[in-house]
Amino acid sequence: MHIQDGDLRERIARYLLNLADSTLGGAHSDGTRFVRATHELIAEGTGATRESVSKLIGEMRDDGLLSPAYRCLTLTDEDGLRLLSGYHG
């Protein structure tokens, strides 16, 4: 599945999972993975506007999938993100 396939929420989830496997990814001391990325970078990578990405990241935070901080998104429910994205990497 390509990053640009699916609706924007799916694309963001897929992109974040891909970034978590890249040099922009890391893990907190408890093992929870995170991604160092701005909303602008995610927008560029998913073919969306920053405003749309910011709105959906807020919704994904409310759904317990992400915990955003300054230039860092913690993947609080990685299984949920995988399910949403169809990503199995």
PDB file with SEQRES, HELIX, SHEET and CRYST1 records, atoms N, CA, C and O in Angstrom:
SEQRES   1 A   89  MET HIS ILE GLN ASP GLY ASP LEU ARG GLU ARG ILE ALA          
SEQRES   2 A   89  ARG TYR LEU LEU ASN LEU ALA ASP SER THR LEU GLY GLY          
SEQRES   3 A   89  ALA HIS SER ASP GLY THR ARG PHE VAL ARG ALA THR HIS          
SEQRES   4 A   89  GLU LEU ILE ALA GLU GLY THR GLY ALA THR ARG GLU SER          
SEQRES   5 A   89  VAL SER LYS LEU ILE GLY GLU MET ARG ASP ASP GLY LEU          
SEQRES   6 A   89  LEU SER PRO ALA TYR ARG CYS LEU THR LEU THR ASP GLU          
SEQRES   7 A   89  ASP GLY LEU ARG LEU LEU SER GLY TYR HIS GLY                  
HELIX    1 AA1 LEU A    8  ALA A   20  1                                  13    
HELIX    2 AA2 HIS A   39  THR A   46  1                                   8    
HELIX    3 AA3 ARG A   50  ASP A   62  1                                  13    
HELIX    4 AA4 GLU A   78  SER A   85  1                                   8    
SHEET    1 AA1 4 GLY A  25  ALA A  27  0                                        
SHEET    2 AA1 4 ARG A  33  VAL A  35 -1                                        
SHEET    3 AA1 4 CYS A  72  THR A  74 -1                                        
SHEET    4 AA1 4 SER A  67  ALA A  69 -1                                        
CRYST1    1.000    1.000    1.000  90.00  90.00  90.00 P 1           1          
ATOM      1  N   MET A   1       0.848  -1.186   0.000  1.00  0.00           N  
ATOM      2  CA  MET A   1       0.000   0.000   0.000  1.00  0.00           C  
ATOM      3  C   MET A   1       0.892   1.247   0.000  1.00  0.00           C  
ATOM      4  O   MET A   1       1.868   1.315   0.747  1.00  0.00           O  
ATOM      5  N   HIS A   2       0.566   2.199  -0.810  1.00  0.00           N  
ATOM      6  CA  HIS A   2       1.337   3.433  -0.952  1.00  0.00           C  
ATOM      7  C   HIS A   2       0.868   4.462   0.073  1.00  0.00           C  
ATOM      8  O   HIS A   2      -0.297   4.460   0.473  1.00  0.00           O  
ATOM      9  N   ILE A   3       1.771   5.332   0.493  1.00  0.00           N  
ATOM     10  CA  ILE A   3       1.446   6.390   1.459  1.00  0.00           C  
ATOM     11  C   ILE A   3       0.237   7.200   1.001  1.00  0.00           C  
ATOM     12  O   ILE A   3      -0.595   7.579   1.825  1.00  0.00           O  
ATOM     13  N   GLN A   4       0.126   7.471  -0.297  1.00  0.00           N  
ATOM     14  CA  GLN A   4      -0.926   8.352  -0.793  1.00  0.00           C  
ATOM     15  C   GLN A   4      -2.276   7.657  -0.973  1.00  0.00           C  
ATOM     16  O   GLN A   4      -3.251   8.318  -1.332  1.00  0.00           O  
ATOM     17  N   ASP A   5      -2.365   6.349  -0.735  1.00  0.00           N  
ATOM     18  CA  ASP A   5      -3.642   5.636  -0.844  1.00  0.00           C  
ATOM     19  C   ASP A   5      -4.489   5.880   0.403  1.00  0.00           C  
ATOM     20  O   ASP A   5      -3.955   6.079   1.494  1.00  0.00           O  
ATOM     21  N   GLY A   6      -5.817   5.865   0.236  1.00  0.00           N  
ATOM     22  CA  GLY A   6      -6.733   5.962   1.372  1.00  0.00           C  
ATOM     23  C   GLY A   6      -7.063   7.397   1.747  1.00  0.00           C  
ATOM     24  O   GLY A   6      -6.558   8.350   1.153  1.00  0.00           O  
ATOM     25  N   ASP A   7      -7.941   7.526   2.769  1.00  0.00           N  
ATOM     26  CA  ASP A   7      -8.305   8.872   3.204  1.00  0.00           C  
ATOM     27  C   ASP A   7      -7.168   9.463   4.043  1.00  0.00           C  
ATOM     28  O   ASP A   7      -6.213   8.765   4.386  1.00  0.00           O  
ATOM     29  N   LEU A   8      -7.279  10.739   4.364  1.00  0.00           N  
ATOM     30  CA  LEU A   8      -6.161  11.438   5.007  1.00  0.00           C  
ATOM     31  C   LEU A   8      -5.822  10.846   6.365  1.00  0.00           C  
ATOM     32  O   LEU A   8      -4.645  10.738   6.707  1.00  0.00           O  
ATOM     33  N   ARG A   9      -6.812  10.463   7.137  1.00  0.00           N  
ATOM     34  CA  ARG A   9      -6.540   9.871   8.450  1.00  0.00           C  
ATOM     35  C   ARG A   9      -5.700   8.587   8.290  1.00  0.00           C  
ATOM     36  O   ARG A   9      -4.753   8.363   9.045  1.00  0.00           O  
ATOM     37  N   GLU A  10      -6.047   7.770   7.326  1.00  0.00           N  
ATOM     38  CA  GLU A  10      -5.276   6.550   7.039  1.00  0.00           C  
ATOM     39  C   GLU A  10      -3.865   6.906   6.590  1.00  0.00           C  
ATOM     40  O   GLU A  10      -2.892   6.286   7.021  1.00  0.00           O  
ATOM     41  N   ARG A  11      -3.760   7.906   5.722  1.00  0.00           N  
ATOM     42  CA  ARG A  11      -2.449   8.302   5.201  1.00  0.00           C  
ATOM     43  C   ARG A  11      -1.546   8.826   6.308  1.00  0.00           C  
ATOM     44  O   ARG A  11      -0.352   8.529   6.332  1.00  0.00           O  
ATOM     45  N   ILE A  12      -2.117   9.613   7.232  1.00  0.00           N  
ATOM     46  CA  ILE A  12      -1.318  10.130   8.344  1.00  0.00           C  
ATOM     47  C   ILE A  12      -0.829   8.969   9.207  1.00  0.00           C  
ATOM     48  O   ILE A  12       0.345   8.925   9.573  1.00  0.00           O  
ATOM     49  N   ALA A  13      -1.705   8.040   9.533  1.00  0.00           N  
ATOM     50  CA  ALA A  13      -1.311   6.888  10.346  1.00  0.00           C  
ATOM     51  C   ALA A  13      -0.196   6.108   9.660  1.00  0.00           C  
ATOM     52  O   ALA A  13       0.793   5.746  10.297  1.00  0.00           O  
ATOM     53  N   ARG A  14      -0.349   5.850   8.375  1.00  0.00           N  
ATOM     54  CA  ARG A  14       0.651   5.096   7.613  1.00  0.00           C  
ATOM     55  C   ARG A  14       1.983   5.848   7.567  1.00  0.00           C  
ATOM     56  O   ARG A  14       3.049   5.256   7.732  1.00  0.00           O  
ATOM     57  N   TYR A  15       1.904   7.152   7.342  1.00  0.00           N  
ATOM     58  CA  TYR A  15       3.120   7.962   7.259  1.00  0.00           C  
ATOM     59  C   TYR A  15       3.855   7.982   8.599  1.00  0.00           C  
ATOM     60  O   TYR A  15       5.079   7.860   8.634  1.00  0.00           O  
ATOM     61  N   LEU A  16       3.122   8.134   9.696  1.00  0.00           N  
ATOM     62  CA  LEU A  16       3.756   8.145  11.009  1.00  0.00           C  
ATOM     63  C   LEU A  16       4.429   6.812  11.312  1.00  0.00           C  
ATOM     64  O   LEU A  16       5.518   6.785  11.885  1.00  0.00           O  
ATOM     65  N   LEU A  17       3.797   5.716  10.938  1.00  0.00           N  
ATOM     66  CA  LEU A  17       4.403   4.397  11.154  1.00  0.00           C  
ATOM     67  C   LEU A  17       5.671   4.242  10.317  1.00  0.00           C  
ATOM     68  O   LEU A  17       6.656   3.665  10.777  1.00  0.00           O  
ATOM     69  N   ASN A  18       5.645   4.757   9.091  1.00  0.00           N  
ATOM     70  CA  ASN A  18       6.848   4.726   8.256  1.00  0.00           C  
ATOM     71  C   ASN A  18       7.948   5.591   8.861  1.00  0.00           C  
ATOM     72  O   ASN A  18       9.111   5.188   8.892  1.00  0.00           O  
ATOM     73  N   LEU A  19       7.584   6.783   9.342  1.00  0.00           N  
ATOM     74  CA  LEU A  19       8.579   7.660   9.955  1.00  0.00           C  
ATOM     75  C   LEU A  19       9.158   7.045  11.226  1.00  0.00           C  
ATOM     76  O   LEU A  19      10.336   7.238  11.526  1.00  0.00           O  
ATOM     77  N   ALA A  20       8.344   6.309  11.970  1.00  0.00           N  
ATOM     78  CA  ALA A  20       8.817   5.667  13.203  1.00  0.00           C  
ATOM     79  C   ALA A  20       9.916   4.652  12.905  1.00  0.00           C  
ATOM     80  O   ALA A  20      10.767   4.387  13.754  1.00  0.00           O  
ATOM     81  N   ASP A  21       9.897   4.085  11.703  1.00  0.00           N  
ATOM     82  CA  ASP A  21      10.917   3.125  11.282  1.00  0.00           C  
ATOM     83  C   ASP A  21      12.124   3.800  10.629  1.00  0.00           C  
ATOM     84  O   ASP A  21      13.055   3.122  10.192  1.00  0.00           O  
ATOM     85  N   SER A  22      12.108   5.135  10.563  1.00  0.00           N  
ATOM     86  CA  SER A  22      13.188   5.877   9.909  1.00  0.00           C  
ATOM     87  C   SER A  22      14.077   6.536  10.963  1.00  0.00           C  
ATOM     88  O   SER A  22      13.922   6.301  12.161  1.00  0.00           O  
ATOM     89  N   THR A  23      14.995   7.353  10.499  1.00  0.00           N  
ATOM     90  CA  THR A  23      15.879   8.076  11.417  1.00  0.00           C  
ATOM     91  C   THR A  23      15.126   9.128  12.234  1.00  0.00           C  
ATOM     92  O   THR A  23      15.664   9.637  13.217  1.00  0.00           O  
ATOM     93  N   LEU A  24      13.893   9.464  11.847  1.00  0.00           N  
ATOM     94  CA  LEU A  24      13.090  10.417  12.614  1.00  0.00           C  
ATOM     95  C   LEU A  24      12.350   9.754  13.764  1.00  0.00           C  
ATOM     96  O   LEU A  24      11.717  10.432  14.574  1.00  0.00           O  
ATOM     97  N   GLY A  25      12.428   8.436  13.838  1.00  0.00           N  
ATOM     98  CA  GLY A  25      11.754   7.701  14.898  1.00  0.00           C  
ATOM     99  C   GLY A  25      12.671   7.426  16.076  1.00  0.00           C  
ATOM    100  O   GLY A  25      13.895   7.493  15.962  1.00  0.00           O  
ATOM    101  N   GLY A  26      12.061   7.117  17.200  1.00  0.00           N  
ATOM    102  CA  GLY A  26      12.799   6.772  18.397  1.00  0.00           C  
ATOM    103  C   GLY A  26      11.856   6.130  19.390  1.00  0.00           C  
ATOM    104  O   GLY A  26      10.687   5.892  19.084  1.00  0.00           O  
ATOM    105  N   ALA A  27      12.359   5.850  20.572  1.00  0.00           N  
ATOM    106  CA  ALA A  27      11.530   5.243  21.610  1.00  0.00           C  
ATOM    107  C   ALA A  27      11.812   5.907  22.951  1.00  0.00           C  
ATOM    108  O   ALA A  27      12.957   6.214  23.282  1.00  0.00           O  
ATOM    109  N   HIS A  28      10.745   6.121  23.715  1.00  0.00           N  
ATOM    110  CA  HIS A  28      10.869   6.626  25.074  1.00  0.00           C  
ATOM    111  C   HIS A  28      11.409   5.502  25.965  1.00  0.00           C  
ATOM    112  O   HIS A  28      11.493   4.353  25.530  1.00  0.00           O  
ATOM    113  N   SER A  29      11.768   5.822  27.188  1.00  0.00           N  
ATOM    114  CA  SER A  29      12.324   4.827  28.103  1.00  0.00           C  
ATOM    115  C   SER A  29      11.356   3.677  28.388  1.00  0.00           C  
ATOM    116  O   SER A  29      11.785   2.579  28.743  1.00  0.00           O  
ATOM    117  N   ASP A  30      10.050   3.924  28.232  1.00  0.00           N  
ATOM    118  CA  ASP A  30       9.067   2.852  28.448  1.00  0.00           C  
ATOM    119  C   ASP A  30       8.836   2.000  27.203  1.00  0.00           C  
ATOM    120  O   ASP A  30       8.014   1.084  27.218  1.00  0.00           O  
ATOM    121  N   GLY A  31       9.569   2.307  26.117  1.00  0.00           N  
ATOM    122  CA  GLY A  31       9.452   1.536  24.883  1.00  0.00           C  
ATOM    123  C   GLY A  31       8.448   2.082  23.888  1.00  0.00           C  
ATOM    124  O   GLY A  31       8.408   1.628  22.744  1.00  0.00           O  
ATOM    125  N   THR A  32       7.635   3.045  24.297  1.00  0.00           N  
ATOM    126  CA  THR A  32       6.672   3.654  23.384  1.00  0.00           C  
ATOM    127  C   THR A  32       7.421   4.438  22.322  1.00  0.00           C  
ATOM    128  O   THR A  32       8.288   5.257  22.629  1.00  0.00           O  
ATOM    129  N   ARG A  33       7.074   4.176  21.070  1.00  0.00           N  
ATOM    130  CA  ARG A  33       7.790   4.838  19.974  1.00  0.00           C  
ATOM    131  C   ARG A  33       7.251   6.238  19.729  1.00  0.00           C  
ATOM    132  O   ARG A  33       6.102   6.547  20.047  1.00  0.00           O  
ATOM    133  N   PHE A  34       8.104   7.077  19.159  1.00  0.00           N  
ATOM    134  CA  PHE A  34       7.723   8.438  18.801  1.00  0.00           C  
ATOM    135  C   PHE A  34       8.345   8.801  17.469  1.00  0.00           C  
ATOM    136  O   PHE A  34       9.242   8.122  16.968  1.00  0.00           O  
ATOM    137  N   VAL A  35       7.841   9.896  16.905  1.00  0.00           N  
ATOM    138  CA  VAL A  35       8.333  10.438  15.638  1.00  0.00           C  
ATOM    139  C   VAL A  35       8.630  11.912  15.850  1.00  0.00           C  
ATOM    140  O   VAL A  35       7.809  12.650  16.394  1.00  0.00           O  
ATOM    141  N   ARG A  36       9.812  12.333  15.414  1.00  0.00           N  
ATOM    142  CA  ARG A  36      10.169  13.755  15.434  1.00  0.00           C  
ATOM    143  C   ARG A  36       9.723  14.361  14.110  1.00  0.00           C  
ATOM    144  O   ARG A  36      10.386  14.185  13.087  1.00  0.00           O  
ATOM    145  N   ALA A  37       8.607  15.071  14.127  1.00  0.00           N  
ATOM    146  CA  ALA A  37       8.075  15.631  12.882  1.00  0.00           C  
ATOM    147  C   ALA A  37       7.144  16.789  13.188  1.00  0.00           C  
ATOM    148  O   ALA A  37       6.467  16.812  14.216  1.00  0.00           O  
ATOM    149  N   THR A  38       7.124  17.743  12.283  1.00  0.00           N  
ATOM    150  CA  THR A  38       6.177  18.851  12.380  1.00  0.00           C  
ATOM    151  C   THR A  38       4.925  18.497  11.584  1.00  0.00           C  
ATOM    152  O   THR A  38       4.937  17.587  10.754  1.00  0.00           O  
ATOM    153  N   HIS A  39       3.860  19.221  11.846  1.00  0.00           N  
ATOM    154  CA  HIS A  39       2.634  19.038  11.067  1.00  0.00           C  
ATOM    155  C   HIS A  39       2.891  19.350   9.598  1.00  0.00           C  
ATOM    156  O   HIS A  39       2.292  18.735   8.715  1.00  0.00           O  
ATOM    157  N   GLU A  40       3.784  20.308   9.337  1.00  0.00           N  
ATOM    158  CA  GLU A  40       4.129  20.666   7.956  1.00  0.00           C  
ATOM    159  C   GLU A  40       4.792  19.492   7.233  1.00  0.00           C  
ATOM    160  O   GLU A  40       4.456  19.198   6.087  1.00  0.00           O  
ATOM    161  N   LEU A  41       5.727  18.827   7.899  1.00  0.00           N  
ATOM    162  CA  LEU A  41       6.387  17.661   7.294  1.00  0.00           C  
ATOM    163  C   LEU A  41       5.365  16.558   6.990  1.00  0.00           C  
ATOM    164  O   LEU A  41       5.403  15.946   5.923  1.00  0.00           O  
ATOM    165  N   ILE A  42       4.470  16.314   7.922  1.00  0.00           N  
ATOM    166  CA  ILE A  42       3.442  15.285   7.723  1.00  0.00           C  
ATOM    167  C   ILE A  42       2.522  15.675   6.575  1.00  0.00           C  
ATOM    168  O   ILE A  42       2.125  14.823   5.780  1.00  0.00           O  
ATOM    169  N   ALA A  43       2.184  16.952   6.484  1.00  0.00           N  
ATOM    170  CA  ALA A  43       1.338  17.429   5.382  1.00  0.00           C  
ATOM    171  C   ALA A  43       2.028  17.204   4.041  1.00  0.00           C  
ATOM    172  O   ALA A  43       1.406  16.727   3.092  1.00  0.00           O  
ATOM    173  N   GLU A  44       3.300  17.542   3.964  1.00  0.00           N  
ATOM    174  CA  GLU A  44       4.047  17.346   2.713  1.00  0.00           C  
ATOM    175  C   GLU A  44       4.112  15.872   2.345  1.00  0.00           C  
ATOM    176  O   GLU A  44       4.001  15.516   1.172  1.00  0.00           O  
ATOM    177  N   GLY A  45       4.291  15.019   3.341  1.00  0.00           N  
ATOM    178  CA  GLY A  45       4.423  13.589   3.091  1.00  0.00           C  
ATOM    179  C   GLY A  45       3.122  12.887   2.755  1.00  0.00           C  
ATOM    180  O   GLY A  45       3.127  11.788   2.200  1.00  0.00           O  
ATOM    181  N   THR A  46       2.003  13.521   3.092  1.00  0.00           N  
ATOM    182  CA  THR A  46       0.699  12.886   2.843  1.00  0.00           C  
ATOM    183  C   THR A  46      -0.112  13.608   1.767  1.00  0.00           C  
ATOM    184  O   THR A  46      -1.236  13.208   1.464  1.00  0.00           O  
ATOM    185  N   GLY A  47       0.452  14.666   1.190  1.00  0.00           N  
ATOM    186  CA  GLY A  47      -0.259  15.390   0.144  1.00  0.00           C  
ATOM    187  C   GLY A  47      -1.451  16.171   0.664  1.00  0.00           C  
ATOM    188  O   GLY A  47      -2.481  16.264  -0.004  1.00  0.00           O  
ATOM    189  N   ALA A  48      -1.309  16.732   1.859  1.00  0.00           N  
ATOM    190  CA  ALA A  48      -2.414  17.459   2.496  1.00  0.00           C  
ATOM    191  C   ALA A  48      -1.951  18.843   2.914  1.00  0.00           C  
ATOM    192  O   ALA A  48      -0.778  19.188   2.765  1.00  0.00           O  
ATOM    193  N   THR A  49      -2.875  19.633   3.437  1.00  0.00           N  
ATOM    194  CA  THR A  49      -2.510  20.933   3.986  1.00  0.00           C  
ATOM    195  C   THR A  49      -2.135  20.764   5.459  1.00  0.00           C  
ATOM    196  O   THR A  49      -2.575  19.821   6.117  1.00  0.00           O  
ATOM    197  N   ARG A  50      -1.327  21.678   5.960  1.00  0.00           N  
ATOM    198  CA  ARG A  50      -0.949  21.633   7.368  1.00  0.00           C  
ATOM    199  C   ARG A  50      -2.185  21.747   8.257  1.00  0.00           C  
ATOM    200  O   ARG A  50      -2.275  21.088   9.293  1.00  0.00           O  
ATOM    201  N   GLU A  51      -3.126  22.579   7.851  1.00  0.00           N  
ATOM    202  CA  GLU A  51      -4.336  22.775   8.648  1.00  0.00           C  
ATOM    203  C   GLU A  51      -5.129  21.481   8.779  1.00  0.00           C  
ATOM    204  O   GLU A  51      -5.617  21.155   9.861  1.00  0.00           O  
ATOM    205  N   SER A  52      -5.259  20.738   7.671  1.00  0.00           N  
ATOM    206  CA  SER A  52      -5.978  19.461   7.699  1.00  0.00           C  
ATOM    207  C   SER A  52      -5.265  18.455   8.587  1.00  0.00           C  
ATOM    208  O   SER A  52      -5.898  17.733   9.358  1.00  0.00           O  
ATOM    209  N   VAL A  53      -3.947  18.413   8.473  1.00  0.00           N  
ATOM    210  CA  VAL A  53      -3.156  17.497   9.296  1.00  0.00           C  
ATOM    211  C   VAL A  53      -3.305  17.862  10.768  1.00  0.00           C  
ATOM    212  O   VAL A  53      -3.491  16.975  11.601  1.00  0.00           O  
ATOM    213  N   SER A  54      -3.230  19.132  11.102  1.00  0.00           N  
ATOM    214  CA  SER A  54      -3.350  19.565  12.497  1.00  0.00           C  
ATOM    215  C   SER A  54      -4.707  19.161  13.073  1.00  0.00           C  
ATOM    216  O   SER A  54      -4.792  18.704  14.213  1.00  0.00           O  
ATOM    217  N   LYS A  55      -5.750  19.329  12.294  1.00  0.00           N  
ATOM    218  CA  LYS A  55      -7.100  18.954  12.744  1.00  0.00           C  
ATOM    219  C   LYS A  55      -7.174  17.460  13.018  1.00  0.00           C  
ATOM    220  O   LYS A  55      -7.686  17.041  14.056  1.00  0.00           O  
ATOM    221  N   LEU A  56      -6.669  16.658  12.098  1.00  0.00           N  
ATOM    222  CA  LEU A  56      -6.751  15.208  12.264  1.00  0.00           C  
ATOM    223  C   LEU A  56      -5.823  14.697  13.359  1.00  0.00           C  
ATOM    224  O   LEU A  56      -6.149  13.717  14.029  1.00  0.00           O  
ATOM    225  N   ILE A  57      -4.692  15.330  13.552  1.00  0.00           N  
ATOM    226  CA  ILE A  57      -3.812  14.929  14.650  1.00  0.00           C  
ATOM    227  C   ILE A  57      -4.517  15.193  15.982  1.00  0.00           C  
ATOM    228  O   ILE A  57      -4.396  14.405  16.920  1.00  0.00           O  
ATOM    229  N   GLY A  58      -5.248  16.294  16.059  1.00  0.00           N  
ATOM    230  CA  GLY A  58      -6.046  16.563  17.260  1.00  0.00           C  
ATOM    231  C   GLY A  58      -7.097  15.491  17.485  1.00  0.00           C  
ATOM    232  O   GLY A  58      -7.306  15.055  18.617  1.00  0.00           O  
ATOM    233  N   GLU A  59      -7.762  15.060  16.415  1.00  0.00           N  
ATOM    234  CA  GLU A  59      -8.766  13.996  16.530  1.00  0.00           C  
ATOM    235  C   GLU A  59      -8.109  12.677  16.928  1.00  0.00           C  
ATOM    236  O   GLU A  59      -8.646  11.936  17.751  1.00  0.00           O  
ATOM    237  N   MET A  60      -6.954  12.387  16.346  1.00  0.00           N  
ATOM    238  CA  MET A  60      -6.245  11.148  16.663  1.00  0.00           C  
ATOM    239  C   MET A  60      -5.742  11.174  18.111  1.00  0.00           C  
ATOM    240  O   MET A  60      -5.683  10.135  18.769  1.00  0.00           O  
ATOM    241  N   ARG A  61      -5.384  12.351  18.597  1.00  0.00           N  
ATOM    242  CA  ARG A  61      -5.017  12.507  20.015  1.00  0.00           C  
ATOM    243  C   ARG A  61      -6.237  12.206  20.888  1.00  0.00           C  
ATOM    244  O   ARG A  61      -6.139  11.464  21.865  1.00  0.00           O  
ATOM    245  N   ASP A  62      -7.380  12.782  20.531  1.00  0.00           N  
ATOM    246  CA  ASP A  62      -8.606  12.556  21.305  1.00  0.00           C  
ATOM    247  C   ASP A  62      -9.016  11.087  21.301  1.00  0.00           C  
ATOM    248  O   ASP A  62      -9.627  10.607  22.256  1.00  0.00           O  
ATOM    249  N   ASP A  63      -8.680  10.372  20.226  1.00  0.00           N  
ATOM    250  CA  ASP A  63      -8.988   8.946  20.120  1.00  0.00           C  
ATOM    251  C   ASP A  63      -7.959   8.067  20.825  1.00  0.00           C  
ATOM    252  O   ASP A  63      -8.105   6.845  20.857  1.00  0.00           O  
ATOM    253  N   GLY A  64      -6.917   8.682  21.392  1.00  0.00           N  
ATOM    254  CA  GLY A  64      -5.913   7.935  22.133  1.00  0.00           C  
ATOM    255  C   GLY A  64      -4.835   7.283  21.277  1.00  0.00           C  
ATOM    256  O   GLY A  64      -4.078   6.444  21.765  1.00  0.00           O  
ATOM    257  N   LEU A  65      -4.761   7.665  19.993  1.00  0.00           N  
ATOM    258  CA  LEU A  65      -3.765   7.080  19.099  1.00  0.00           C  
ATOM    259  C   LEU A  65      -2.404   7.747  19.217  1.00  0.00           C  
ATOM    260  O   LEU A  65      -1.370   7.094  19.067  1.00  0.00           O  
ATOM    261  N   LEU A  66      -2.406   9.055  19.487  1.00  0.00           N  
ATOM    262  CA  LEU A  66      -1.181   9.862  19.506  1.00  0.00           C  
ATOM    263  C   LEU A  66      -1.154  10.753  20.735  1.00  0.00           C  
ATOM    264  O   LEU A  66      -2.186  11.083  21.319  1.00  0.00           O  
ATOM    265  N   SER A  67       0.049  11.128  21.104  1.00  0.00           N  
ATOM    266  CA  SER A  67       0.230  12.152  22.122  1.00  0.00           C  
ATOM    267  C   SER A  67       1.194  13.185  21.549  1.00  0.00           C  
ATOM    268  O   SER A  67       2.408  12.981  21.568  1.00  0.00           O  
ATOM    269  N   PRO A  68       0.654  14.302  21.037  1.00  0.00           N  
ATOM    270  CA  PRO A  68       1.525  15.295  20.408  1.00  0.00           C  
ATOM    271  C   PRO A  68       2.220  16.199  21.429  1.00  0.00           C  
ATOM    272  O   PRO A  68       1.660  16.554  22.467  1.00  0.00           O  
ATOM    273  N   ALA A  69       3.445  16.551  21.097  1.00  0.00           N  
ATOM    274  CA  ALA A  69       4.219  17.545  21.838  1.00  0.00           C  
ATOM    275  C   ALA A  69       4.975  18.356  20.781  1.00  0.00           C  
ATOM    276  O   ALA A  69       4.817  18.113  19.585  1.00  0.00           O  
ATOM    277  N   TYR A  70       5.782  19.303  21.209  1.00  0.00           N  
ATOM    278  CA  TYR A  70       6.489  20.157  20.257  1.00  0.00           C  
ATOM    279  C   TYR A  70       7.392  19.316  19.352  1.00  0.00           C  
ATOM    280  O   TYR A  70       8.351  18.704  19.822  1.00  0.00           O  
ATOM    281  N   ARG A  71       7.084  19.288  18.057  1.00  0.00           N  
ATOM    282  CA  ARG A  71       7.852  18.571  17.031  1.00  0.00           C  
ATOM    283  C   ARG A  71       8.060  17.094  17.344  1.00  0.00           C  
ATOM    284  O   ARG A  71       9.038  16.491  16.902  1.00  0.00           O  
ATOM    285  N   CYS A  72       7.140  16.520  18.103  1.00  0.00           N  
ATOM    286  CA  CYS A  72       7.261  15.108  18.462  1.00  0.00           C  
ATOM    287  C   CYS A  72       5.862  14.526  18.659  1.00  0.00           C  
ATOM    288  O   CYS A  72       5.029  15.111  19.351  1.00  0.00           O  
ATOM    289  N   LEU A  73       5.621  13.393  18.055  1.00  0.00           N  
ATOM    290  CA  LEU A  73       4.346  12.692  18.218  1.00  0.00           C  
ATOM    291  C   LEU A  73       4.634  11.312  18.797  1.00  0.00           C  
ATOM    292  O   LEU A  73       5.320  10.503  18.172  1.00  0.00           O  
ATOM    293  N   THR A  74       4.112  11.045  19.982  1.00  0.00           N  
ATOM    294  CA  THR A  74       4.258   9.728  20.584  1.00  0.00           C  
ATOM    295  C   THR A  74       3.125   8.846  20.075  1.00  0.00           C  
ATOM    296  O   THR A  74       1.957   9.235  20.107  1.00  0.00           O  
ATOM    297  N   LEU A  75       3.481   7.661  19.609  1.00  0.00           N  
ATOM    298  CA  LEU A  75       2.505   6.710  19.072  1.00  0.00           C  
ATOM    299  C   LEU A  75       1.956   5.908  20.248  1.00  0.00           C  
ATOM    300  O   LEU A  75       2.431   4.808  20.530  1.00  0.00           O  
ATOM    301  N   THR A  76       0.950   6.463  20.938  1.00  0.00           N  
ATOM    302  CA  THR A  76       0.445   5.866  22.171  1.00  0.00           C  
ATOM    303  C   THR A  76      -0.349   4.583  21.937  1.00  0.00           C  
ATOM    304  O   THR A  76      -0.448   3.746  22.834  1.00  0.00           O  
ATOM    305  N   ASP A  77      -0.910   4.423  20.750  1.00  0.00           N  
ATOM    306  CA  ASP A  77      -1.635   3.187  20.403  1.00  0.00           C  
ATOM    307  C   ASP A  77      -1.170   2.745  19.019  1.00  0.00           C  
ATOM    308  O   ASP A  77      -1.864   2.941  18.021  1.00  0.00           O  
ATOM    309  N   GLU A  78       0.009   2.148  18.980  1.00  0.00           N  
ATOM    310  CA  GLU A  78       0.588   1.761  17.694  1.00  0.00           C  
ATOM    311  C   GLU A  78      -0.254   0.691  16.999  1.00  0.00           C  
ATOM    312  O   GLU A  78      -0.374   0.702  15.773  1.00  0.00           O  
ATOM    313  N   ASP A  79      -0.836  -0.230  17.763  1.00  0.00           N  
ATOM    314  CA  ASP A  79      -1.705  -1.249  17.164  1.00  0.00           C  
ATOM    315  C   ASP A  79      -2.919  -0.592  16.505  1.00  0.00           C  
ATOM    316  O   ASP A  79      -3.333  -0.988  15.415  1.00  0.00           O  
ATOM    317  N   GLY A  80      -3.485   0.413  17.173  1.00  0.00           N  
ATOM    318  CA  GLY A  80      -4.614   1.144  16.602  1.00  0.00           C  
ATOM    319  C   GLY A  80      -4.236   1.886  15.335  1.00  0.00           C  
ATOM    320  O   GLY A  80      -5.020   1.942  14.387  1.00  0.00           O  
ATOM    321  N   LEU A  81      -3.038   2.458  15.312  1.00  0.00           N  
ATOM    322  CA  LEU A  81      -2.547   3.141  14.110  1.00  0.00           C  
ATOM    323  C   LEU A  81      -2.363   2.150  12.972  1.00  0.00           C  
ATOM    324  O   LEU A  81      -2.715   2.444  11.830  1.00  0.00           O  
ATOM    325  N   ARG A  82      -1.812   0.972  13.278  1.00  0.00           N  
ATOM    326  CA  ARG A  82      -1.637  -0.055  12.236  1.00  0.00           C  
ATOM    327  C   ARG A  82      -2.982  -0.506  11.668  1.00  0.00           C  
ATOM    328  O   ARG A  82      -3.141  -0.663  10.457  1.00  0.00           O  
ATOM    329  N   LEU A  83      -3.929  -0.705  12.552  1.00  0.00           N  
ATOM    330  CA  LEU A  83      -5.265  -1.113  12.121  1.00  0.00           C  
ATOM    331  C   LEU A  83      -5.885  -0.036  11.224  1.00  0.00           C  
ATOM    332  O   LEU A  83      -6.449  -0.345  10.174  1.00  0.00           O  
ATOM    333  N   LEU A  84      -5.776   1.200  11.636  1.00  0.00           N  
ATOM    334  CA  LEU A  84      -6.305   2.317  10.855  1.00  0.00           C  
ATOM    335  C   LEU A  84      -5.646   2.422   9.489  1.00  0.00           C  
ATOM    336  O   LEU A  84      -6.311   2.704   8.492  1.00  0.00           O  
ATOM    337  N   SER A  85      -4.343   2.195   9.444  1.00  0.00           N  
ATOM    338  CA  SER A  85      -3.576   2.451   8.232  1.00  0.00           C  
ATOM    339  C   SER A  85      -3.508   1.287   7.241  1.00  0.00           C  
ATOM    340  O   SER A  85      -3.258   1.488   6.053  1.00  0.00           O  
ATOM    341  N   GLY A  86      -3.728   0.085   7.734  1.00  0.00           N  
ATOM    342  CA  GLY A  86      -3.522  -1.086   6.892  1.00  0.00           C  
ATOM    343  C   GLY A  86      -2.059  -1.405   6.719  1.00  0.00           C  
ATOM    344  O   GLY A  86      -1.707  -2.252   5.897  1.00  0.00           O  
ATOM    345  N   TYR A  87      -1.182  -0.741   7.482  1.00  0.00           N  
ATOM    346  CA  TYR A  87       0.278  -0.899   7.407  1.00  0.00           C  
ATOM    347  C   TYR A  87       0.686  -2.096   8.259  1.00  0.00           C  
ATOM    348  O   TYR A  87       0.261  -2.223   9.407  1.00  0.00           O  
ATOM    349  N   HIS A  88       1.508  -2.967   7.692  1.00  0.00           N  
ATOM    350  CA  HIS A  88       1.945  -4.144   8.447  1.00  0.00           C  
ATOM    351  C   HIS A  88       3.458  -4.273   8.476  1.00  0.00           C  
ATOM    352  O   HIS A  88       3.984  -5.373   8.640  1.00  0.00           O  
ATOM    353  N   GLY A  89       4.173  -3.140   8.316  1.00  0.00           N  
ATOM    354  CA  GLY A  89       5.622  -3.163   8.276  1.00  0.00           C  
ATOM    355  C   GLY A  89       6.270  -3.364   9.611  1.00  0.00           C  
ATOM    356  O   GLY A  89       7.497  -3.401   9.702  1.00  0.00           O  
TER     357      GLY A  89                                                      
END                                                                             
